[in-house]
Amino acid sequence: MVILYDRFNLPDDIYEVIFATKQQEIVAKLLINYMKQEGGEIGKTEMSVFATNLHEGELIGEIDEPPYVGKKVKISYNKRQFYDRILTPMKSMGLVDYDLYNKKYRISDKFNKDMMRIGLMWLQEYQKPAYSFEDKKKKN
């Protein structure tokens, strides 16, 4: 997944940096909040029930977006799109980890570690000496 951001207009909410649409942000927040309520991890069956309830519009949650602030709202999101656009990117970025052996999803800090590693990679590139090359157009 590619994250493009404008460092001069960086939002305060991490979900706005990671996800393309408000709807995706809302669903991702609900998922992480649900996982936090369950001690930071949920089973494969619980994830499926969450996705099914979301698909059927049976999930009721609080949204911190105007005009819904503080109100309980029914939330609906396609199950397949949930897995493709929310859960899979969150797994691949290290926000959510899946343990194949125990069949558990858990909130992870790997995203933070990867961002620090990427920052170090840039520092290494930044500090490398320039290499020479020839511009054929300037020779003529």
Secondary structure, DSSP 8 states (H G I E B T S, - for coil): ------GGG--S-HHHHH-SSHHHHHHHHHHHHHHHHTTTEEEHHHHHHHHHHHHTT-EEEE--STT-TT-EEEE---HHHIIIIIIHHHHHHTSEEEETTTTEEEE-SHHHHHHHHHHHHHHHHHHS-------HHHH-
